[in-house]
């Protein structure tokens, strides 16, 4: 059974102006006032399962808010937000909303630190949707096949 975005996460994505057809290449994206990366999903011994990390470095943005999500897909997904949201399963997420200090780098994890790592076999991908001041961004990381 495929699960979709949790309703609160979908509402957050819609509220943030996420565009279903927007896709970006992996790695750093210059977000005007922020630079972000989504690392490859990987098995973490400490979390006891699969996690994904994202890093955000900002200057003069005021607030930084959004969500980092970890998805598991049965087949290798295209780098397409609509496909991932409807054909893959959300295995972990972390909502965030804070005032970043200029030039600091913030690391977020999905599942969030208070939760164990995710399990399953298939294609894993991390995605972040966030607002950095007035700018809205989506970043989809690389897909990785993991049996966990």
Secondary structure, DSSP 8 states (H G I E B T S, - for coil): ------HHHHHHHHHTT--TT----SS-EE-SSEEEEE---EEETTTTEEEEEEEEEESS-S-EEEEEEEEEESS---S-HHHHHHHSEEEEEEEEEE---TT-EEEEEES-TTS--B--EEEEEEEEEEEETTEEEEEE---EEEE-
